[in-house]
Amino acid sequence: MNQDFSDEIDLRQVARTIRDFFRSNSRLLLLSTVVGGAIGVAGFFLIPPRYESQLILNSDILKEHFSKRLEDNLSRLINEKNYSVLGERLSLTGDEAKTIRAVKIESVGQTMINGQEGDVRMTITARVTNVEILPKLQAGLLNYLRNIDFVKVRVRQREVLYQTLIEQLDKEIRSLDSLKVSLLGRKSGGTTAAGLVLVDPTNIYAQLIELHKRQLDYRNALELHESIQVMEGFTPFLDPVFPKFYMMLLLGFALGLTAGLTISIGRILLSTSPS
């Protein structure tokens, strides 16, 4: 019982000590908090705003591990402030490259075709200090990605493959067309050569339709043979992601209050320490 009563007295004493501390230092704490808030507001107007936008791409060549390595290389150039090389990579001037604060590449999903890995959807998030640079940055990023040696080789191989397949189908179509014309000519003449193997014209028509469909698919694939397709480009949003007014104000208040508490506690320690 006495122990509980003693604990209660101790808690009351602590509460009174804290109350007296804030009362005796209220002016200093209030002043430091206001000054901190003012500094936070000043920081909001002085710090260059940073804008963020996303570029959504589709690719069947740039897999996740490869795009991550590209992100690391670009981020390292930004962190090193190596704007001349960064601008050269992204087809920008040095001053334009300085406006880039961060580039992040993420894979957001992958399609599956017949149980095999298909195209990869990925986003490139750019943080810049000038939204007017976004169109040039988008063009520079696409040019950078498409001109990687590995990507260019794959694109050339695919282009040659589709062109070869289209030419082969074209030969087959012409051959079937000749056969169809020959059969129609014999029917119209009313003659049948001895030993001729009869061919159903409807079967030829079906084969021609199938070949034309396959050829059309290959032509469409050839038009889309580029390694990277843009699904949605950068949008120049005008609302900055940093700094935010309320965030800077609260941060200023917190830092000001912390500084005031530090000074107050320091004064108490100095006054109570032996001379």
Secondary structure as UniProt FT lines:
FT   HELIX           2..24
FT   HELIX           26..46
FT   STRAND          50..59
FT   HELIX           64..79
FT   TURN            80..81
FT   HELIX           83..89
FT   TURN            90..91
FT   HELIX           94..98
FT   STRAND          100..113
FT   TURN            114..115
FT   STRAND          116..128
FT   HELIX           131..133
FT   HELIX           134..146
FT   HELIX           149..189
FT   TURN            194..195
FT   HELIX           201..223
FT   STRAND          228..232
FT   HELIX           245..272
//
